Amino acid sequence: MTPPDEAAVAAEVRALADLNIDGLRDEWRRRFRASPPTLRAPDLMRRMLADRIQAEALGRDEELERRLGTLVRGYDQGRKPTAPQPIFRPGTVLEREHQGRTHRVEVLESGFRWQDRTWRSLSEIAREITGVRWNGPRFFGLRDAPSQGAAR
């Protein structure tokens, strides 16, 4: 097997910038051998096509493919895209100060560790810390609210 020509891959990705929406749809049909999604967002289609070009040459990122598929299905159903949830590698530590106390949460392979217990979600931890229902990613400063937490 010959190694991929990274310069050629980069050139193919750059060429997407010159395509209008119809050209992007044609390229979609060629690359995916399927009808393009009903997107009217050329930038999103360019990103998805760039991913496909890179994956064909360099290999597939399964998690990214799943997230992109979810995004396209949302567009096809008339929903605007939301910011994807951040994905942290096990070992990442999230910190949040609340009422003068710093809370440290470690990301695990299947959940989160806080106060020597394993939790399924950040929302469960946020509820335990505050006593009220919170969106966990928002509480830890990972979503579009004033950021009060940090990932390290």
Phi, psi and omega in degrees: 000132181273145179292150181293148176273098185297328178294320179293320178298314179299322179294319178297318180295316179298325181297338179297332181297335182273354184269137172278183185299322179293319177297322177295321179294321177298316179297323178301311180302319181292316185283318186262348184052045181203163176294142179288157176293166183276032180293145170244021182248093183302323181299318179294317178297320178300317180296318181292320177293320177299319177299316181296316179300313181294320180295319179299322184271323191247347183117168189255140170257102187299320181295317178297319179299318179297316181294320178295319178299319177298319180296315180296315179300323177297316177299315181298335180263011175082013179265143174283148180290147173251160178297133180294149176297136176296144177248120181254146177283148174307137182104342176296141179246129176255137179236145177210128174267133179218122180051048175079003181240134179269129180249128179246127180239129178260133177281128178253174177301321183225061177135209185219149177245126176216132180051047176060023174234153176262134182238150180282330186215158175292331180295322177298318180293315179301319179296318180295320181292316189263336184085001178227164180288132178224151166283117186302310178302323179292317180302320182272012174076024183260358182228172187293066169223166177308123185287119177241353179246178180209147173258137179236000000 
